[in-house]
Amino acid sequence: MTIRPERPDDAAAIRAVHLAAFPSPAEADLVELIRASDGFVPDLSLVAEDPDGGIVGHILLSHVGIAGSPDPVLALAPMAVVPERQRQGIGSALTRAALDAAEARDEPLVIVLGHPWFYPRFGFRPASRYGIFPPAATWPDAAFMAKPLTTWRSDLKGRVLYPPAFGRLT
Ligand SMILES: CC(C)(COP(=O)(O)OP(=O)(O)OC[C@H]1O[C@@H](n2cnc3c(N)ncnc32)[C@H](O)[C@@H]1OP(=O)(O)O)[C@@H](O)C(=O)NCCC(=O)NCCS
């Protein structure tokens, strides 16, 4: 299995991964909305590819704002592995590769709204611990997580401002 940045001709296969992994097309649509937006970072859209060329997983990190800060941070959303290949380490490999790629770009922080049983093993902790808050107070504290990277500064605090691409999920 290879992990590499997405290429333009991967779009249909990436959509198929999200449609297979999630119960609704919302995440597949989110990928396309982010890809068409200013927050898209091509280096941070990674696919997991089998040796036969089939794409079996995808992870996307894109820029979002922090109220009162001129600098963006990264949001991890969405990530998926096709059901028949889950629990084989592919999601973990994608997460580590995406965090490494974010480090290589000197990005300061990655946030995620996700499974509390998955992300803490990569160093994600409740975002409130770093003074980072979701758009609505109703978001569960345990599921809204952040991972500071090497260039993180403690003054990078505030409410996350999700761009319009995320509209239906926020
Ligand atoms: C979440 C997801 C991306 C994880 O990918 P994956 O390739 O299955 O993850 P890994 O094989 O690297 O799993 C690592 C560990 O996570 C835990 N884990 C994975 N799937 C789990 C599940 N369904 N329930 C409980 N724990 C789970 C396990 O501890 C696993 O280690 P183990 O298999 O040694 O016990 C995948 O399950 C998926 O696509 N789910 C549907 C879409 C989704 O929920 N995306 C994430 C949105 S935040």
The ligand as an SDF file (V2000), in Angstrom:
LIG
                    3D

 48 50  0  0  0  0  0  0  0  0999 V2000
  -12.1670    5.7530   11.1840 C   0  0  0  0  0  0  0  0  0  0  0  0
  -11.4490    4.9860   10.0560 C   0  0  0  0  0  0  0  0  0  0  0  0
  -10.9080    5.9810    9.0220 C   0  0  0  0  0  0  0  0  0  0  0  0
  -10.2880    4.2080   10.6870 C   0  0  0  0  0  0  0  0  0  0  0  0
   -9.5560    3.6040    9.6360 O   0  0  0  0  0  0  0  0  0  0  0  0
   -8.9260    2.1330    9.8060 P   0  0  0  0  0  0  0  0  0  0  0  0
   -8.0520    1.8650    8.6490 O   0  0  0  0  0  0  0  0  0  0  0  0
  -10.0320    1.1730   10.0760 O   0  0  0  0  0  0  0  0  0  0  0  0
   -8.0800    2.3460   11.1550 O   0  0  0  0  0  0  0  0  0  0  0  0
   -6.8860    1.4560   11.6930 P   0  0  0  0  0  0  0  0  0  0  0  0
   -6.9190    0.0850   11.1080 O   0  0  0  0  0  0  0  0  0  0  0  0
   -5.6390    2.2230   11.5360 O   0  0  0  0  0  0  0  0  0  0  0  0
   -7.3460    1.3640   13.2210 O   0  0  0  0  0  0  0  0  0  0  0  0
   -6.5380    1.7370   14.2630 C   0  0  0  0  0  0  0  0  0  0  0  0
   -7.2800    1.4580   15.5380 C   0  0  0  0  0  0  0  0  0  0  0  0
   -8.4720    2.2430   15.6450 O   0  0  0  0  0  0  0  0  0  0  0  0
   -9.4310    1.5040   16.4050 C   0  0  0  0  0  0  0  0  0  0  0  0
  -10.5990    1.3160   15.5650 N   0  0  0  0  0  0  0  0  0  0  0  0
  -10.6560    1.3320   14.2060 C   0  0  0  0  0  0  0  0  0  0  0  0
  -11.9290    1.1620   13.7810 N   0  0  0  0  0  0  0  0  0  0  0  0
  -12.6660    1.0100   14.9090 C   0  0  0  0  0  0  0  0  0  0  0  0
  -14.0590    0.8030   15.1350 C   0  0  0  0  0  0  0  0  0  0  0  0
  -14.9420    0.7020   14.1200 N   0  0  0  0  0  0  0  0  0  0  0  0
  -14.4840    0.7250   16.4130 N   0  0  0  0  0  0  0  0  0  0  0  0
  -13.6000    0.8220   17.4460 C   0  0  0  0  0  0  0  0  0  0  0  0
  -12.2720    1.0220   17.2920 N   0  0  0  0  0  0  0  0  0  0  0  0
  -11.8200    1.1090   16.0460 C   0  0  0  0  0  0  0  0  0  0  0  0
   -8.8140    0.2180   16.7830 C   0  0  0  0  0  0  0  0  0  0  0  0
   -8.2180    0.3410   18.0540 O   0  0  0  0  0  0  0  0  0  0  0  0
   -7.7580    0.0550   15.7260 C   0  0  0  0  0  0  0  0  0  0  0  0
   -6.6950   -0.7390   16.1330 O   0  0  0  0  0  0  0  0  0  0  0  0
   -6.8570   -2.3470   16.1530 P   0  0  0  0  0  0  0  0  0  0  0  0
   -7.5020   -2.7480   14.8510 O   0  0  0  0  0  0  0  0  0  0  0  0
   -5.4450   -2.8060   16.3180 O   0  0  0  0  0  0  0  0  0  0  0  0
   -7.7220   -2.6340   17.3290 O   0  0  0  0  0  0  0  0  0  0  0  0
  -12.3990    3.9710    9.3720 C   0  0  0  0  0  0  0  0  0  0  0  0
  -12.9440    3.1380   10.3690 O   0  0  0  0  0  0  0  0  0  0  0  0
  -13.5260    4.6050    8.5870 C   0  0  0  0  0  0  0  0  0  0  0  0
  -13.3690    4.9260    7.4000 O   0  0  0  0  0  0  0  0  0  0  0  0
  -14.7110    4.7490    9.2290 N   0  0  0  0  0  0  0  0  0  0  0  0
  -15.8840    5.3010    8.5600 C   0  0  0  0  0  0  0  0  0  0  0  0
  -15.7150    6.7770    8.2720 C   0  0  0  0  0  0  0  0  0  0  0  0
  -15.3030    7.5530    9.5120 C   0  0  0  0  0  0  0  0  0  0  0  0
  -15.8680    7.3760   10.5870 O   0  0  0  0  0  0  0  0  0  0  0  0
  -14.2770    8.4270    9.3180 N   0  0  0  0  0  0  0  0  0  0  0  0
  -13.6870    9.1950   10.3870 C   0  0  0  0  0  0  0  0  0  0  0  0
  -14.4560   10.4070   10.6680 C   0  0  0  0  0  0  0  0  0  0  0  0
  -13.7560   11.2630   12.0710 S   0  0  0  0  0  0  0  0  0  0  0  0
  1  2  1  0
  2  3  1  0
  2  4  1  0
  2 36  1  0
  4  5  1  0
  5  6  1  0
  6  7  2  0
  6  8  1  0
  6  9  1  0
  9 10  1  0
 10 11  2  0
 10 12  1  0
 10 13  1  0
 13 14  1  0
 14 15  1  0
 15 16  1  0
 15 30  1  0
 16 17  1  0
 17 18  1  0
 17 28  1  0
 18 19  1  0
 18 27  1  0
 19 20  2  0
 20 21  1  0
 21 22  1  0
 21 27  2  0
 22 23  1  0
 22 24  2  0
 24 25  1  0
 25 26  2  0
 26 27  1  0
 28 29  1  0
 28 30  1  0
 30 31  1  0
 31 32  1  0
 32 33  2  0
 32 34  1  0
 32 35  1  0
 36 37  1  0
 36 38  1  0
 38 39  2  0
 38 40  1  0
 40 41  1  0
 41 42  1  0
 42 43  1  0
 43 44  2  0
 43 45  1  0
 45 46  1  0
 46 47  1  0
 47 48  1  0
M  END
$$$$
